[in-house]
Amino acid sequence: MSNSSAEKKKILVCCGTGCIASGSMKVLEEFKKQLELLNGLFEVKTIVKSTGCNGLCERGPIVKIQPDDISYYKVSADDAAEIVEKSILGCEVVERLLYHDKVSGKSFRSHKETDFYKGQYKIALRNIGEIDPANIEDYIERGGYTALKKALFQMWPEEIIDTIKKAGLRGRGGAGFPTGRKWEECKNSEGILRYVVCNGDEGDPGAFMDRSIMEGDPNSIIEGMIICAYAIGASEGFIYIRDEYELALRNMSKAIEEAERHGFLGEDILGSGMSFRINIVRGGGAFVCGESTALMASVEGRVGEPRAKYIHSTEKGLWGKPSVLNNVETWANIPEIINKGQEWFKSIGTESGKGTKVFSLVGKVKNTGLVEVPLGTTLRELIYDIGGGIIGNRRFKAVQTGGPSGGCIPVGHLDLEVDFHSLEDVGSMMGSGGMIVMDDRTCMVEIAKYYIRFLSEESCGKCIPCREGLRRMLEILEGITSGKGNLRDINLLMELAEMMSEASLCGLGKTAPNPVITTIRYFTDEYLEHIVNKSCRAGVCKELTEFKISEDKCKGCGICKKSCPVGAIQGELETFHTIDSSKCIKCGSCIDMCSFKAILSAKGVAK
């Protein structure tokens, strides 16, 4: 067995949070062990590295072999020896671990060949999955900190701001405010002391975009913040990291230390005369702290409550000083814009949304994970081409974008080109990039209730419209889903939504009614069924649901009986099965498992 093929290869093991949960750390250690055994026989130049999230979380742990461009999925520690033998020492692939497309029957050697990756364009995620985030040399090897050198020694501060403005970069954390304009306002504000702040307090259910960038490419954030600091004249910065993000905290802390050691942070950066330091602040664990002024209050050590924005943070922000706050993804875009120029960035996306956007694609979609696409990509392309369609090939019902304050977009808008304006036009928002896909087993009234309950619990309570409006909305929705609603409730919900949108203090309260507004707008029939017919077509609201089995469709396979956690289903193999309604807890396991759509709601609609 020759060792020549084992030279100068890399084994890249995804150690993002999702893959770690699936056992990737054991995979990493096993590869290290296998290479140590080989080194006992002869010199092997292959190295193994941990990387950030590769995106396709559904099929982790993921292992890539470079430069051979081989990608393996659902790898276990037991697979390491075979991969080393075939793909490191030899020139073979382990067929069973390749990406298999169930529709076409094809297997793909490279991740770049798969539908999940083909439709993507990576800017913010450019390095993630390719480098060891704890090794600054990996970042430098891929062009890291060249944008900082260009900014410091080849550009004036005003020129940097002008480049960001003309590139059309908008904030990727929520409202989409033009980034260059924010920087310019801060630079032109009175006073000498200024701050640069990174919002890493991602709190939306189902969102993990910023987390993955902090875990997988922390230096891109640091470089973007230093460039901004030079442009606006700041000497200190803060990264606010959600308290639960331990791996992000660890990798960001290590990256700051390494950047200081290499002279990219601290006094007299790269001999330019500029000084800048970055501090990390752990989040307060409250969703509202993702709002800019609440975040700054938390950094200052105060209760995370928002304030009225008649004075912008670019004039009086952190400790009353001019401050620029952008989210993680926005900062990660900055070095690439400085390196490649405004025209390059402007050529990507739509008229109202330049560049790309990172989304966490989750819910009832086959390929859940982290994706980055040009703005203007349609919902259909995201859900069906990249996402692979709906689990179990069920019917698509809606997609919720923009976090808990976003809207639910129905099937009629599947061909919507996603950008800031288009989402607002259909009652939703871009937000930070959460995208939750729902199938026909989703009750839209229950979804509205879920998000309103979340927002009610997370409201800081400072202003009455948000605090009391959300509580009252939740009471009404609970009544509707339990069969106690009346037709006046729909109008009352819309009146509350209008009041909250106009009178709430911050963005949380102003956008909180979106789930209610859009579900009423697009799924009025479901509200009416709950109120008038006392029925839930999705079989989710337990007080309004009774499951039965269709004698015509039941094949007697027994799958539903095996899946029932309480033994409510009776019947022998190849005979008609029945459900004992006195035992049934209406969990829906039988519906999910039945391939013949034989499980019916009380209304008799096949699920």
C-alpha positions as CSV (number, residue, x, y, z in Angstrom):
1,M,0.0,0.0,0.0
2,S,1.6,3.3,-1.1
3,N,1.5,6.4,0.9
4,S,2.0,8.7,-2.0
5,S,-1.7,9.3,-2.4
6,A,-1.9,10.3,1.3
7,E,0.3,13.3,0.9
8,K,-1.0,16.9,1.1
9,K,-4.6,15.9,1.7
10,K,-7.1,17.4,4.2
11,I,-9.9,15.7,6.1
12,L,-12.4,18.4,7.0
13,V,-14.9,17.4,9.6
14,C,-17.9,19.6,10.2
15,C,-18.0,20.6,13.9
16,G,-20.8,23.1,13.7
17,T,-23.5,22.8,16.4
18,G,-25.8,20.6,14.3
19,C,-23.1,18.0,13.4
20,I,-21.7,18.0,17.0
21,A,-25.2,17.0,18.1
22,S,-25.0,14.1,15.7
23,G,-21.6,12.9,17.0
24,S,-19.0,14.7,14.8
25,M,-16.5,15.2,17.7
26,K,-16.2,11.4,17.9
27,V,-15.7,11.3,14.1
28,L,-13.0,13.9,14.4
29,E,-11.1,12.1,17.2
30,E,-11.3,8.8,15.3
31,F,-9.8,10.3,12.2
32,K,-7.0,11.7,14.3
33,K,-6.4,8.3,15.8
34,Q,-6.4,6.6,12.3
35,L,-3.8,9.1,11.1
36,E,-1.6,8.5,14.1
37,L,-1.7,4.8,13.4
38,L,-0.6,5.5,9.8
39,N,2.2,7.8,11.0
40,G,3.5,4.8,13.0
41,L,4.1,3.0,9.7
42,F,5.3,5.9,7.5
43,E,5.1,9.6,7.2
44,V,1.6,10.8,6.3
45,K,1.1,14.5,5.4
46,T,-2.7,14.3,5.5
47,I,-4.1,16.6,8.2
48,V,-7.6,16.5,9.9
49,K,-9.4,19.8,10.7
50,S,-12.6,20.7,12.4
51,T,-14.7,23.3,10.5
52,G,-17.9,25.2,10.9
53,C,-21.3,24.3,9.5
54,N,-21.4,23.0,5.9
55,G,-25.1,23.9,5.6
56,L,-26.8,20.5,5.0
57,C,-27.5,19.9,8.6
58,E,-30.1,17.2,7.7
59,R,-27.3,14.9,6.6
60,G,-24.6,15.5,9.2
61,P,-22.0,14.7,10.3
62,I,-20.4,15.8,7.1
63,V,-16.8,15.0,6.1
64,K,-14.9,16.5,3.1
65,I,-11.7,15.2,1.5
66,Q,-9.6,18.0,-0.1
67,P,-8.2,18.6,-2.7
68,D,-10.1,15.6,-4.1
69,D,-13.5,17.3,-3.6
70,I,-15.2,14.3,-2.0
71,S,-18.0,14.8,0.4
72,Y,-19.4,12.2,2.8
73,Y,-22.7,12.4,4.8
74,K,-24.0,10.9,7.9
75,V,-20.5,9.7,8.8
76,S,-19.9,7.9,12.0
77,A,-16.7,7.2,13.9
78,D,-16.9,3.6,12.6
79,D,-16.6,4.9,9.0
80,A,-13.3,6.7,9.6
81,A,-10.9,3.7,9.0
82,E,-12.7,2.9,5.7
83,I,-12.5,6.5,4.5
84,V,-8.8,6.7,5.3
85,E,-8.1,3.4,3.5
86,K,-10.1,4.2,0.4
87,S,-10.0,8.0,0.0
88,I,-6.7,8.9,1.7
89,L,-4.4,5.9,1.0
90,G,-6.2,5.0,-2.2
91,C,-8.2,6.7,-4.9
92,E,-11.6,5.3,-4.2
93,V,-14.8,6.7,-2.7
94,V,-17.0,5.1,-0.1
95,E,-20.2,4.9,-2.2
96,R,-22.6,4.4,0.6
97,L,-21.6,7.7,2.3
98,L,-22.0,9.9,-0.8
99,Y,-25.0,12.2,-1.4
100,H,-27.7,10.0,-2.9
101,D,-30.6,11.7,-4.6
102,K,-33.7,9.6,-4.0
103,V,-35.6,11.1,-7.0
104,S,-33.0,10.6,-9.7
105,G,-31.2,7.7,-8.1
106,K,-27.8,9.4,-8.7
107,S,-24.9,9.7,-6.3
108,F,-22.7,12.8,-6.2
109,R,-19.0,12.8,-5.3
110,S,-18.8,16.5,-4.8
111,H,-21.2,18.6,-2.7
112,K,-21.0,21.2,-5.5
113,E,-22.9,18.8,-7.8
114,T,-26.0,18.5,-5.5
115,D,-29.2,20.6,-5.9
116,F,-28.7,21.8,-2.4
117,Y,-25.5,23.6,-3.1
118,K,-25.8,24.3,-6.9
119,G,-28.3,27.2,-6.4
120,Q,-26.3,28.9,-3.7
121,Y,-23.8,31.8,-3.9
122,K,-21.7,32.2,-0.9
123,I,-20.4,35.5,0.3
124,A,-21.1,35.6,4.1
125,L,-20.6,31.9,4.2
126,R,-17.6,31.8,1.9
127,N,-15.1,30.2,4.3
128,I,-17.4,28.2,6.5
129,G,-16.8,24.5,6.1
130,E,-13.5,25.2,4.4
131,I,-11.4,26.4,7.4
132,D,-10.6,25.7,11.0
133,P,-12.3,28.7,12.7
134,A,-9.8,28.5,15.6
135,N,-6.9,28.9,13.3
136,I,-6.3,32.4,12.0
137,E,-3.8,31.1,9.5
138,D,-6.6,29.3,7.6
139,Y,-8.5,32.5,7.3
140,I,-5.4,34.4,6.1
141,E,-4.6,31.6,3.6
142,R,-8.0,32.3,1.9
143,G,-7.4,36.0,1.6
144,G,-8.4,37.1,5.2
145,Y,-7.3,40.5,6.3
146,T,-6.3,41.6,2.8
147,A,-9.4,43.9,2.8
148,L,-8.3,45.5,6.0
149,K,-4.8,46.2,4.6
150,K,-6.5,47.7,1.5
151,A,-8.7,49.8,3.6
152,L,-5.9,51.1,5.9
153,F,-3.3,51.8,3.2
154,Q,-5.2,52.4,0.0
155,M,-8.5,54.0,0.9
156,W,-9.6,57.1,2.8
157,P,-12.4,56.6,5.4
158,E,-14.8,58.5,3.3
159,E,-14.0,56.3,0.3
160,I,-14.8,53.2,2.3
161,I,-18.1,54.5,3.4
162,D,-18.9,55.6,-0.2
163,T,-18.1,52.1,-1.4
164,I,-20.4,50.5,1.1
165,K,-23.2,53.0,0.2
166,K,-22.8,52.4,-3.5
167,A,-22.7,48.7,-3.1
168,G,-26.2,48.8,-1.8
169,L,-25.6,46.6,1.3
170,R,-28.5,46.7,3.6
171,G,-28.5,45.4,7.2
172,R,-29.1,41.7,7.3
173,G,-30.4,41.6,10.9
174,G,-34.0,42.8,10.5
175,A,-35.2,46.1,9.1
176,G,-32.7,46.2,6.2
177,F,-31.4,49.8,6.9
178,P,-28.7,50.9,4.3
179,T,-25.4,50.1,5.9
180,G,-23.3,52.8,4.3
181,R,-25.8,55.5,5.3
182,K,-25.7,54.3,8.9
183,W,-21.9,54.5,8.9
184,E,-22.0,58.0,7.3
185,E,-24.5,59.3,9.9
186,C,-22.3,58.0,12.7
187,K,-19.1,59.5,11.3
188,N,-20.8,62.9,10.9
189,S,-22.1,62.9,14.4
190,E,-20.6,65.3,17.0
191,G,-18.0,64.0,19.4
192,I,-14.8,62.1,19.3
193,L,-15.6,58.8,21.0
194,R,-17.5,56.3,18.8
195,Y,-18.4,52.6,19.1
196,V,-18.8,49.7,16.7
197,V,-21.2,47.0,17.9
198,C,-22.0,43.5,16.5
199,N,-25.4,42.0,17.2
200,G,-25.0,38.2,17.7
201,D,-28.1,37.8,19.9
202,E,-30.1,35.8,17.3
203,G,-33.2,34.8,19.1
204,D,-35.7,33.8,16.4
205,P,-37.1,30.3,16.7
206,G,-35.5,28.1,14.1
207,A,-32.7,30.7,13.2
208,F,-29.0,29.8,13.3
209,M,-27.4,32.0,10.6
210,D,-25.4,34.3,12.8
211,R,-24.5,31.5,15.2
212,S,-23.0,29.5,12.3
213,I,-20.9,32.4,11.1
214,M,-19.6,33.1,14.6
215,E,-18.8,29.5,15.0
216,G,-17.3,28.9,11.6
217,D,-15.7,32.1,10.4
218,P,-15.2,34.6,13.3
219,N,-12.4,36.5,11.7
220,S,-14.7,37.7,8.9
221,I,-16.8,39.5,11.5
222,I,-13.7,41.0,13.2
223,E,-12.2,42.2,9.9
224,G,-15.5,43.9,9.0
225,M,-15.7,45.6,12.3
226,I,-12.1,46.9,12.1
227,I,-12.8,48.4,8.7
228,C,-15.9,50.2,10.0
229,A,-13.9,51.4,13.0
230,Y,-11.3,52.9,10.7
231,A,-14.0,54.5,8.5
232,I,-16.0,56.2,11.3
233,G,-13.1,56.8,13.7
234,A,-13.9,54.4,16.5
235,S,-11.4,52.8,18.9
236,E,-13.6,50.3,20.7
237,G,-16.1,47.7,19.7
238,F,-18.4,45.1,21.3
239,I,-19.7,41.7,20.1
240,Y,-23.0,40.8,21.9
241,I,-23.3,37.0,21.8
242,R,-26.4,35.1,22.8
243,D,-25.8,33.5,26.1
244,E,-26.6,30.0,24.9
245,Y,-24.0,30.1,22.1
246,E,-21.1,28.5,23.9
247,L,-19.2,27.4,20.7
248,A,-19.7,30.8,19.1
249,L,-18.4,32.5,22.3
250,R,-15.3,30.2,22.4
251,N,-14.4,30.6,18.7
252,M,-15.0,34.4,18.8
253,S,-12.8,34.7,21.9
254,K,-10.0,32.7,20.3
255,A,-10.2,34.7,17.0
256,I,-9.9,38.0,18.9
257,E,-6.8,36.7,20.8
258,E,-5.3,35.5,17.5
259,A,-6.1,38.8,15.7
260,E,-4.4,40.7,18.5
261,R,-1.3,38.5,18.3
262,H,-1.0,39.0,14.6
263,G,-1.4,42.8,14.9
264,F,-4.8,43.1,13.4
265,L,-6.3,44.3,16.7
266,G,-4.9,46.5,19.5
267,E,-2.5,49.5,19.3
268,D,-1.1,50.7,16.0
269,I,-2.8,48.1,13.8
270,L,-0.3,46.9,11.1
271,G,1.7,50.1,11.7
272,S,-1.1,52.3,10.5
273,G,-1.4,54.3,13.6
274,M,-5.0,53.1,14.2
275,S,-6.0,51.5,17.4
276,F,-9.1,49.3,18.0
277,R,-10.1,46.7,20.5
278,I,-13.1,44.4,20.6
279,N,-14.8,43.2,23.8
280,I,-17.3,40.3,24.1
281,V,-20.5,40.8,26.0
282,R,-22.8,37.7,26.8
283,G,-26.4,38.2,26.0
284,G,-29.1,38.6,28.7
285,G,-31.2,35.7,27.4
286,A,-34.1,37.9,26.3
287,F,-35.5,38.1,22.8
288,V,-36.0,41.8,23.0
289,C,-32.2,42.3,23.5
290,G,-31.9,41.7,19.7
291,E,-33.5,45.2,19.3
292,S,-30.7,47.7,18.9
293,T,-31.4,50.1,21.8
294,A,-32.3,47.2,24.2
295,L,-29.1,45.5,23.2
296,M,-27.1,48.6,24.0
297,A,-28.8,49.0,27.3
298,S,-27.8,45.4,28.1
299,V,-24.2,46.1,27.1
300,E,-24.2,49.0,29.5
301,G,-25.3,46.7,32.3
302,R,-28.9,47.9,32.4
303,V,-32.2,46.0,31.9
304,G,-32.6,45.3,28.2
305,E,-35.5,47.6,27.3
306,P,-35.8,49.6,24.1
307,R,-36.2,53.3,24.0
308,A,-37.9,55.6,21.5
309,K,-35.9,56.2,18.3
310,Y,-36.5,59.8,17.7
311,I,-32.8,60.1,18.4
312,H,-30.8,57.5,16.3
313,S,-28.1,55.3,17.8
314,T,-25.7,56.8,15.2
315,E,-26.1,60.1,17.2
316,K,-26.5,58.8,20.7
317,G,-26.1,55.1,21.2
318,L,-23.8,53.2,23.5
319,W,-23.2,55.3,26.6
320,G,-24.8,58.2,24.8
321,K,-22.0,58.2,22.1
322,P,-22.4,57.7,18.3
323,S,-22.6,54.0,17.6
324,V,-22.8,51.7,14.6
325,L,-24.6,48.5,15.2
326,N,-24.9,45.8,12.5
327,N,-25.6,42.1,12.8
328,V,-23.1,39.2,12.3
329,E,-24.0,38.6,8.6
330,T,-23.7,42.2,7.7
331,W,-20.1,42.4,9.1
332,A,-19.1,39.2,7.2
333,N,-20.0,40.9,3.9
334,I,-17.8,43.9,4.4
335,P,-14.3,42.4,3.6
336,E,-15.6,40.9,0.3
337,I,-17.1,44.3,-0.8
338,I,-13.9,46.1,0.0
339,N,-11.8,43.5,-1.9
340,K,-14.1,43.0,-4.9
341,G,-15.7,46.4,-5.2
342,Q,-19.1,47.9,-5.2
343,E,-19.9,47.0,-8.8
344,W,-19.3,43.3,-8.1
345,F,-21.7,43.4,-5.2
346,K,-24.3,45.5,-7.0
347,S,-24.4,42.9,-9.8
348,I,-25.9,40.3,-7.5
349,G,-29.5,40.5,-6.3
350,T,-32.4,42.7,-7.2
351,E,-33.0,46.5,-7.5
352,S,-34.2,46.7,-3.9
353,G,-31.9,44.1,-2.5
354,K,-28.3,43.8,-3.5
355,G,-26.0,40.8,-2.8
356,T,-27.0,37.5,-1.1
357,K,-28.9,36.5,2.0
358,V,-28.3,33.6,4.4
359,F,-31.4,31.7,5.5
360,S,-31.9,28.9,7.9
361,L,-34.3,26.6,6.0
362,V,-36.2,24.5,8.5
363,G,-39.5,22.9,9.2
364,K,-41.3,20.4,6.9
365,V,-38.6,20.5,4.2
366,K,-36.4,17.5,3.3
367,N,-33.1,19.3,3.3
368,T,-33.0,21.4,6.4
369,G,-29.9,23.6,6.8
370,L,-28.1,26.8,6.2
371,V,-28.3,28.3,2.7
372,E,-27.0,31.5,1.1
373,V,-28.7,32.6,-2.2
374,P,-28.8,35.8,-4.3
375,L,-31.6,38.1,-3.3
376,G,-34.3,37.6,-5.9
377,T,-34.3,33.8,-5.6
378,T,-37.9,32.5,-5.5
379,L,-39.5,30.7,-2.6
380,R,-40.1,27.8,-4.9
381,E,-36.4,27.5,-5.7
382,L,-35.5,27.7,-2.0
383,I,-38.1,25.1,-0.9
384,Y,-38.2,22.7,-3.8
385,D,-34.8,23.0,-5.6
386,I,-32.5,23.6,-2.7
387,G,-34.7,22.2,0.1
388,G,-35.8,19.2,-1.9
389,G,-39.5,19.7,-1.3
390,I,-41.8,18.8,1.5
391,I,-41.2,15.8,3.8
392,G,-43.3,12.8,2.7
393,N,-44.2,14.7,-0.4
394,R,-47.1,16.3,1.4
395,R,-48.8,19.4,0.2
396,F,-47.0,22.7,0.9
397,K,-49.1,25.1,2.9
398,A,-47.1,28.1,3.9
399,V,-43.7,29.4,4.8
400,Q,-43.0,31.8,7.7
401,T,-40.2,34.3,7.2
402,G,-38.7,37.0,9.4
403,G,-38.8,35.3,12.7
404,P,-41.7,35.3,15.2
405,S,-42.7,38.8,14.0
406,G,-42.7,37.7,10.3
407,G,-45.7,36.6,8.2
408,C,-47.0,33.3,6.9
409,I,-46.8,33.2,3.1
410,P,-49.2,30.8,1.3
411,V,-48.7,28.6,-1.8
412,G,-50.0,31.3,-4.1
413,H,-46.8,33.2,-3.6
414,L,-44.4,30.4,-4.1
415,D,-42.9,32.2,-7.1
416,L,-42.3,35.3,-5.1
417,E,-38.7,36.7,-5.6
418,V,-37.4,37.1,-2.1
419,D,-36.0,40.5,-1.3
420,F,-36.8,43.2,1.3
421,H,-39.7,44.9,-0.6
422,S,-41.3,41.7,-2.0
423,L,-41.7,40.2,1.5
424,E,-43.1,43.3,2.9
425,D,-45.6,43.5,0.0
426,V,-47.1,40.1,1.1
427,G,-47.2,41.0,4.8
428,S,-44.0,39.4,5.9
429,M,-40.4,40.6,6.4
430,M,-36.8,39.6,5.8
431,G,-35.8,39.7,9.4
432,S,-32.6,37.9,10.2
433,G,-33.3,35.1,7.8
434,G,-35.3,32.4,9.5
435,M,-37.5,30.4,7.1
436,I,-39.9,27.8,8.5
437,V,-41.7,25.6,6.0
438,M,-45.2,24.2,6.8
439,D,-47.2,21.4,5.2
440,D,-50.9,20.6,5.2
441,R,-50.6,19.1,8.7
442,T,-50.1,22.6,10.1
443,C,-53.0,24.6,11.7
444,M,-52.5,28.2,10.8
445,V,-54.6,29.4,13.8
446,E,-52.3,27.3,16.1
447,I,-49.2,28.8,14.4
448,A,-50.5,32.3,15.0
449,K,-51.1,31.4,18.6
450,Y,-47.6,29.9,19.0
451,Y,-45.9,33.0,17.8
452,I,-48.1,35.4,19.8
453,R,-47.4,33.3,23.0
454,F,-43.7,33.5,22.3
455,L,-43.8,37.2,21.8
456,S,-46.0,37.8,24.8
457,E,-43.5,36.0,27.0
458,E,-40.5,37.8,25.4
459,S,-42.1,41.3,25.5
460,C,-40.2,43.5,27.9
461,G,-43.5,45.0,29.1
462,K,-42.3,48.6,28.9
463,C,-45.1,49.8,26.7
464,I,-48.8,49.1,27.1
465,P,-49.7,48.5,23.4
466,C,-47.3,45.6,23.1
467,R,-47.6,44.2,26.6
468,E,-51.4,44.2,26.9
469,G,-52.1,43.8,23.1
470,L,-50.2,40.6,22.9
471,R,-51.8,39.2,26.1
472,R,-55.3,40.0,24.7
473,M,-54.4,38.5,21.3
474,L,-53.2,35.3,23.0
475,E,-56.5,35.0,25.0
476,I,-58.6,35.3,21.8
477,L,-56.5,32.8,19.9
478,E,-56.6,30.3,22.8
479,G,-60.4,30.7,22.8
480,I,-60.6,30.0,19.0
481,T,-58.4,26.9,19.1
482,S,-60.3,25.5,22.1
483,G,-63.7,25.8,20.3
484,K,-64.8,28.9,22.3
485,G,-64.3,31.5,19.6
486,N,-67.0,33.7,17.9
487,L,-67.0,35.6,14.7
488,R,-66.4,39.0,16.4
489,D,-62.9,37.7,17.4
490,I,-61.5,38.1,13.9
491,N,-62.3,41.8,13.7
492,L,-61.1,42.3,17.2
493,L,-57.7,40.6,16.4
494,M,-57.3,43.0,13.4
495,E,-58.2,46.0,15.5
496,L,-55.6,45.0,18.1
497,A,-53.0,44.4,15.3
498,E,-53.6,47.9,13.9
499,M,-53.3,49.5,17.4
500,M,-50.1,47.6,18.2
501,S,-48.5,48.4,14.8
502,E,-49.1,52.1,15.3
503,A,-48.6,52.6,19.0
504,S,-45.8,50.2,20.2
505,L,-42.5,51.6,21.2
506,C,-40.1,49.4,19.3
507,G,-40.0,47.0,16.4
508,L,-41.0,44.0,18.4
509,G,-44.4,45.4,19.2
510,K,-44.9,47.0,15.8
511,T,-44.3,43.8,13.9
512,A,-45.6,41.3,16.5
513,P,-49.1,41.2,14.9
514,N,-47.8,40.0,11.5
515,P,-48.4,36.3,12.2
516,V,-52.1,37.1,13.0
517,I,-52.6,39.5,10.2
518,T,-51.2,37.2,7.5
519,T,-52.9,34.0,8.8
520,I,-56.3,35.9,8.8
521,R,-55.5,37.4,5.4
522,Y,-54.5,34.2,3.7
523,F,-56.3,31.5,5.8
524,T,-59.6,33.1,6.8
525,D,-61.4,29.8,6.0
526,E,-59.4,28.0,8.8
527,Y,-60.4,30.7,11.3
528,L,-64.1,30.3,10.2
529,E,-63.8,26.5,10.5
530,H,-62.5,26.8,14.0
531,I,-65.2,29.3,15.0
532,V,-68.3,28.1,13.1
533,N,-67.7,24.4,12.5
534,K,-65.6,23.8,15.7
535,S,-63.2,21.8,13.5
536,C,-59.5,21.9,12.9
537,R,-58.7,20.5,9.4
538,A,-55.1,19.9,10.2
539,G,-56.0,17.8,13.2
540,V,-53.8,19.8,15.5
541,C,-56.3,21.6,17.9
542,K,-57.2,18.7,20.2
543,E,-60.5,20.1,21.4
544,L,-61.7,20.3,17.8
545,T,-60.3,17.1,16.5
546,E,-61.3,13.4,16.5
547,F,-59.3,10.9,14.5
548,K,-60.9,8.0,12.6
549,I,-59.7,5.4,10.2
550,S,-61.3,5.1,6.7
551,E,-62.4,1.5,6.1
552,D,-62.0,1.9,2.4
553,K,-58.4,3.2,2.6
554,C,-57.1,1.1,5.5
555,K,-54.9,-1.8,4.3
556,G,-54.4,-3.3,7.7
557,C,-50.6,-2.9,7.6
558,G,-50.5,-2.1,11.3
559,I,-48.0,0.8,11.0
560,C,-50.4,3.2,12.7
561,K,-50.9,0.7,15.6
562,K,-47.2,0.4,16.2
563,S,-46.7,4.2,16.1
564,C,-49.5,5.0,18.6
565,P,-47.8,5.8,22.0
566,V,-50.9,5.0,24.1
567,G,-52.3,1.9,22.4
568,A,-55.4,3.6,21.1
569,I,-55.5,1.7,17.8
570,Q,-56.8,-1.8,17.6
571,G,-56.8,-4.3,14.7
572,E,-55.0,-7.4,13.3
573,L,-52.7,-7.5,10.3
574,E,-54.6,-7.2,7.0
575,T,-57.8,-6.3,8.8
576,F,-59.5,-2.9,9.3
577,H,-58.1,-1.0,12.2
578,T,-60.1,1.3,14.6
579,I,-59.2,4.1,17.0
580,D,-60.5,4.2,20.6
581,S,-61.3,7.9,21.0
582,S,-61.3,7.5,24.8
583,K,-57.6,6.6,24.7
584,C,-56.5,8.8,21.7
585,I,-54.4,11.8,22.8
586,K,-54.5,13.2,19.2
587,C,-50.7,13.4,18.8
588,G,-50.9,12.8,15.1
589,S,-48.3,10.0,15.0
590,C,-50.7,7.7,13.1
591,I,-51.3,10.4,10.5
592,D,-47.6,10.9,9.9
593,M,-46.9,7.2,9.5
594,C,-49.9,6.2,7.3
595,S,-48.8,5.9,3.7
596,F,-52.4,5.4,2.5
597,K,-53.9,8.6,3.9
598,A,-56.4,6.5,5.8
599,I,-56.5,8.6,8.9
600,L,-59.4,11.0,8.8
601,S,-60.4,13.9,11.0
602,A,-63.9,14.0,12.5
603,K,-64.9,16.1,9.5
604,G,-63.8,13.2,7.3
605,V,-61.0,14.9,5.4
606,A,-58.1,12.7,4.7
607,K,-54.9,13.9,6.3
